[in-house]
Amino acid sequence: MRRISTGSPFEERIGYSRAVICDGWVFVAGTTGYDYDTMLMPEDVVSQCRNAFATIGRALGEAGATFRDVVRVRYILPDPADWPLCWPVTSETFGDIRPAATMFCATLQEPEMRIEIEVTARLPDHAR
């Protein structure tokens, strides 16, 4: 098993890894829209969605995977009205990949968080 960190202060404070690689699988933790270089959270859900995917993409890359290897994605939003605003971004990321997906509504850790995204990927054969 191997762990991947983004260096987010939340990982150490809360006790989790951005991603864990185990038996050819990559489990990426729920990822919010922070820009981890600046630790700023944009106000709009679309920018948060893009930031979350950028963080997830970096974690997948470090694991030896890409978005093409994602088999499962979960979207968590406090406000269901925000979900359609994210569709162009989710389609841009997964349009022809089409992993199994679920969207549900739940309160997130901080009130400024408008989306959280979690993915599971299978490492390509050459990376296992």
N, C-alpha and C positions, 0 to 999 in steps of 0.2 A: 504494500500500500504506500502511496506517495501523496503528500499534501502540497497544495499550491496556495500561496498567499498573495494578496494584492498590496499588502502593507497597510490596509485599512486599520485604523485604531479599533474599530468595532470587533475585528477578528480576535484580537487578544482580550479585549474587555469582556466580550460575550463568551468566547471559547469555541470558535468554529474556524474552519478553513474555507477559503473561497471555492476551492474544488478539491475533491479527493479522487484519486485514480486507484481502482481496485479491480483485479481480474478482467482487465480489458475495457472496463467501463469508466466513464468520467462523470462524476456527479458534481454539478456546479450549484452552489448554495443560492438561495434567493438573493437576488442582486437588485439593489435600488439604483436610482438615477444620480447618485453622487458623481461628481468629477473628482476622482481620487487624487489627481495632481494638485487640485486647489482646495479640495474638501468642501466645495460649494455644491448646493443643490439648486438646479434651475427651478423656476416656478411652474413652468408648463409641463404637462404630462408627456407631450411629444418629445421634448428635449430630454426629459428623464428616461423615456423609453430608449432613445438613441444612446444615452450614456450607459444605461444598463447593458445594452447589447455590446457596446464597445468594451466594457469590463469583462463580460462573458466571453467575447471573442478573444481577448488577451489570455484569459484563463484556459480556454480550449486550445489555443496555440501553444501555450507552455506545456500542455499535456500531450501535444502531438496530434491534436484533432482540429477540425474546423466546424463551422455551422452545418456543413454537409453531413457530418457524422451524428448530428442531434437526432434522437429518436423520440424524445419526449420534452415538452415544454409546458410550464405552468405559469400563468399570468395571474397576479393578485392585484386587485385594485380596490381602494375604498369606495370609489364612486363609479357605478356602472356606466354613467353617462360619459366618462372619460375613455371607455374602451374603444368605441368606433374611431376616435381621434388617433389611436395608435395603429389602426389597421394598415395604413400605408407603410409604416415602419416595419411591422411584423411581416407584411407581404414582401417588402424589399429584402428582408433577411431570410425568410423561409418560403417564399412564393412557390418555387419548384421543388423544394425539399419536402415540405409538408409533413413534419413530424406529428405524432399524436399530441393533441393540445387540450388544455383545460383553462378556462378563465373563471375565477370566482372572486367574490367580494369579501373583503375582511379589512379590519382596521390594521394599519401598518404601525411600525414602531414609533415613528415620529409624524406629527401632523402634516409636515411639508412633503412627505413621501406620497406620491400619487400612483406609483406602480412598482411592483417587485416581480422579477422574472427568475425562474429556476429552470435549468435544463439538465437532461441526462443524455450523454453521447456514448457511442460505441467506438473505441479506437479502431482506426483502419488496421488491417492485418499487418502491414509493414511497421506499425508503431507499437504493436503488442509485445 
